[in-house]
């Protein structure tokens, strides 16, 4: 198996907690050992932690604990001592970026491709075309002989831009440099915008909603056609130096439903979405919101909702944020964050699962008008509560 397919072996900790991918990988390692009993000593397997170095046999739970505490011995990507042959380890592995596309766009599109990832002979609609294009990008090498696919390179560039908060011009420069450094017959874009086009089909929706400059109302729904605030009379638009009309203030709204659906469509997350129901409770211990009296009160008040463990429990919080720092212009905006508390403690408060749902514009604290900006989110949550939203559970298979 290629090193990058088992990179989780040496990416163990997230702060003081074990990473979910590492926990899952250790479980797969132990299952692999059980499937190759000729290399075991009865019920005991070789332990590849740095202390044991594959020279000692232990029961599976002891090996699990050793790996949790110490990790794997260095550069042990091929599990030869546990029975993995060099031929087996070099077989073609599943394409994780192809799996990512299928997870993101849903199983309802999977009929459009065969097992090799090629499209079937059927005229696709727009959504299906995005799906097929992404599968093609996941399978096409960046250039002949490259280990990276077009989609993998685009995904990693976008990830690095977000992680290190790089400017567009910086990414453009590096993309252009890399393009010159690799063979000419490559499929890599020279700018960040060309990279984004590869990922277009994976984007989640967002809405830009014009608001009153004073926060009195949203120009939304019944007020969508107004040019002035019906409460204070403020203009909806302002003129630029060139005389162009632009909205005076804009609320950015990120619908939560598609992101919750992706949690259930993602193979390594969907199982954890029912953790709160399977978690053994320890009396007089508060380790997760499911241990709280408020959670238990909700269960008794709405038994039908509580009877389905896949129903999502969300936590909401907001606070002011100064994007320009202490020494920049005096401007603050207010992000509204949602967190799915179905997940275990090691996941629910981590950055990937803290969903930005609203970005309330500044420059000042919205104070008593925060409820005005919350309207789109509250309406969507009411819709989910009253009507629900159908989605595919990848773990449950339905």
N, C-alpha and C positions, 0 to 999 in steps of 0.2 A: 504494500500500500504506500502511496506517495506520502511524503512527509506532511504536506499541507492537509491531507485528509485526516491525519492524526495529530494535528497541531494542538488539540485540546490536552494532550498528555502533559504538556509543559506550560499550560496556561491554567493553573490550578486555583488561584485565589483571586477574589474580588474584595479587597480590603481584608477583613477578618473572616469572610465567608468563602465557602467553596463555590465555584462557578457551576451553574446547572449543566453546562456541556461536559464539565469534568465528571460530575456525578453520573451523568448518563453514560459517558465513555467507560468509566470504571465498571459499571454494570454490564456493559457489552463485553468488556475484557473478561470478566468472570464467566459470563455465559460462553464465551469462546473457549475458555479453559475446560468447561464442563463438556463441551462438544468434542474435545480431544483427550479422552481419558487415558490413552496410552502414554501420555507425558505426565500423568499425575501419579501420586502415591496414594492409591485408594481414593478417599474423599478429600485428600489434601492436594493443593496445587502449588506450583512454584511461585514465590513472591518476587516481583521485579522491583521492589523498593530499593533505594540506595544501600540500606543496611543489609538486606538479605541477598541482593544481587543475583537472583535466580538460583541460588545455591541451597536455599532452605524451602521446605514444604510447610504449609500451614493450611488450616481450614479456610474456607472462602471468606468468612466474616473477618477473620484476623487479617487476611490479605487486604480486604477492603479497608479496614482501619489503618493499616500500614500505608496504603496508597493515599488515603485521605490526609494523613499526618505528614508523610515524607515525600509523596509523589513517586514518579518512576525514575529508575536509573537512567543516566544520560544516554541520549541517542538510541533509545530502544524502540524504534519505529516498527521494526519487524519482529513479531512475537515468536521467534524461532524456538525458544526454550519451551514454549507452550504448544508447539506442534504446527506452527504456521510455516509452510514451505516457501521458498523463494518464488516458485511459480505462482502460488496462491496469492502472495503479497503483491505480485506485479500485475494481477488481473485488472481490467478496466473497472474503476469504481463508479458508483452513481454520481451523476453530475449535480452537485449541490446547488448550483445556480439555476439549473433546469427545475429542480425541486422547489426552489424559491419562487420561481414564476408560477408554478402550479399551485403552490400554497397561496400566493397573493391574489391570483385571478380566479381561483375557485375551480372546484372539480367539475363544474358544469361545462367547462371548455375542453376537458381532457379527451373527449371523444373526437376532437379535431386532429389529434396526432396519434401516430402509431408508436410502438415500443421504442423505435429508434429515434423518435423525436421529429419525424418528418410529417408534414401536413398531409391530410387525406384529400382526395379529389372532391372537394365541395367548396362552393363559393362562400367565403366567410363574410359575416357582417363586420362592422367597424370594431366591435369589442373583440371578436374572434381574430380579426386581422392583427390587432395589437398583441394578442396572446401568441399567435404564430410567429410574428416578428421577434418577440422576446425569446421564444424557444430557439429560433434560428441564431440570435445573438449569443445565447447560452452555449450553443454547440459549435459556432464558427470560431476557429483560432484567430488570434489577433493578427498573425501573419503565419505563413507556412512554417510549421515546425515549432510554433510557440506553445508553451504550456498553458498560457492564459487565454481565455475566451474573450470575445468582444464585450460581453455583458459583465464578466468578472472585472475587467480593467475599468469599465465605466463605473461600476459599483464601488470599487476601491478608491477611485479618484474622488467620487462624491462623498464617500465616508471620511476620507482624509480632510477634505475641505471643511466639513462640519466639525470634525474632532478638533482641528487646530484653528478654526475660524479664519480660513485663508480668504483673501480677496479674490474676486473674479480674475483680475489682471495677473495675480500671482499664479493661479491655476492655468491660465492661458499660456503663460511663459513656460511653465514646466511641461504642459502638454505638447507645446510646440517643440521643446527640446527633446522630449522622449520620441516624438514622431521622427525627428531627424536622426535619432540614435539607432532606430530599429530599421529593418529592411524596408525598401520603398513600397513593396506590394502589401502594405498593412491596411488595417481597417480602423485605425485610431484617429480620432478627431484632433484638430489642432487647437481647439478652444473649449472652454467649459460648456458653452452653449451646445456645441456639437456632441459633447459627452452626455448632457442632459437629455438630448433627443433619443439616445439609446434607452434611457430609463423612463421615458414618458408614460409608457403603459403601466408602470408600477406606482405612479403618483396617486396620492390620496386627495379627494376633493377638498376645496376650501371656497368660502364665499367672502366677498368684500361688500360690506353693507355700509352705506353712507349714514352718518349720524349728524344730529344737530351739534354745532360747535360748542354749545353749552351743556350738552348731554341730556336735553329735555326728552328727545325721542329718537327713534330710528326711522330713516326713510325706507320703510320695509312694509311689505304686505299692503294694507290699506293706505299707507302714507307714501308708498313707493314713487308716486308721480309728483309729489309736492316739490316746489323749488324753495320754499321757505318753511321754517319751523312753525307749526300751528300753535305752539305754546308761547314762544318768546319772539317770533318773527325773524330770527336770524337766517341769513342766506345759506342755502345748502352748498353753493359753489363759491369759489373765490377765483380771481383772475391772476394769472402769472404775469411776469414782466412782458411776455410776448402777447398778452391778451387772451391766452387760452384759459378756458374754464376747467377747473379741477375741483374735486370734492374737498370741502373744508376740513372734514374729519372722517376717518374710515375705521370701522370695526372689522377685524378679520376673524371669521368664524370657521372652525374646523369640525365638521360633523363627526360625531363619535361612533355612530353605527358601523361604518365601514371598517374602522380600526378594531372594534370589538369582534366583528366577523372574521377579521384576519387572525385574531388570536385563536379562534376555533378552527381556522383553516390551516394553521401552522402545526406540523406534526409534533414537534418537540415542546409545544406550549399547551396544546388543547387538553392533554391529560392533566396538567397542573391547574387548569381552570376549575376543577372540582376538588382541589386539595382541601378547601375549607370544610367540606362535608366529610372527607375521609380522615382528617387530622384527629388523632386521639387527644381528647381534652385532658389536661392535668388540672385537678382541682386547686383552686386558689392561686393559679398561675395565669398571668396575662402575657401571652407571647404573640398574639395576633388579634386583630379586631373581632374575629369570630369568638373570642373568649369573653367579649364585653357583654354587659347587660343590655346595651342598646341593640346589639345583634340578636340576642335571644328574644328581646321584646318584639323586634320585627318579625322573627320566626313565628311567634305565637299570635301576633296580630294579623299576619297574612300567611296562613298555613299553605295555601295553594302555591304561592310564590316560593316559599321555603322548601316545598316538596320536590322541586326540580333543582338539583345542585348546580346545573349549568346556568341558571339565571344569574345575572351579573350584579354584584354589590359594588357600588362606586363611592369613592371618597372624593370630596371637592375641596380645593383650597385656592387662595389667591393672595398676592402680596405685590407691593410696588417694586419696580425694577428700573434702575437708571442705566439705559443702554450706553450712555456716553461716560459713565464713571463719575467720580467725585469732581473731577477737574474740567469736565466738558460742559456743554450747555445744560441748563437746569430743565431737564425733561425726564419724566417718568411715565412708564406704561405699566399696565396691570395684566399679567398673564393669569388665566384661570386654568388650573391643572386638575385633571381627573385621574384617579388611580383605581384600577380593578383590584379589590380586596379578595377576590376569589383565589388569587395566587398566594403561594407560601411566603413567609417573611423574607426569605432570601431573594425574592424576585419582585414583590409588589412595590417596594420603595426604590427600586433601581431605575435609572434614567430611561431605559427603553420602554418601561411600562408606566411612565408618568406622561400622560397625554395632554398636550396643549389643546384646549378646546376653544378658547377665546383669547384674543389679544386686544385688550381695551386700550384705546389710544390716550395719550396725554394731552397737554403737558403736565397736568396736575392730577391730584388724587380725585377719582370720580365721586368719592364720599357717598352721599345719599342717592346718587344716580346709578349706582352699580347695578341695581335691579333692572334698569332700562337696558343696559348692555347685555344682561343675562338672558333676555327674552328668547333668542334663537335656541340656546342650549336648553332652557327650561321646556320649550315647546317640543324639542326632540326627545327629551327624557320622558315627558308626558306621553308622547306617541309610543315610545318603547314600553311604557308601563301599561297603557290601555290597549294597544293593538299588538305589540310585540314586533319582532323582526325575525324572519326565518333565515337560518344560516346552516351551513354544513359543519358538522362536528367531525373533524378528521380522526380523532381518537375513537369516538363511539361508532364511526362508520355510517352516520345518518344525519 
